[in-house]
């Protein structure tokens, strides 16, 4: 997913400097999509971290089996 985000952001930046008006509008959308995916990736990392901490706390409370 990180590669996809970089792809959208780089492609959007390249398109911003093009001479075609439609390409410039599309590149703005690609940049917006890349920034949105960064937010999704950040939320997924936070959820995984929360679950990991929750599992570690449950193991510590229940003790070794």
Secondary structure as UniProt FT lines:
FT   HELIX           2..16
FT   HELIX           21..62
//
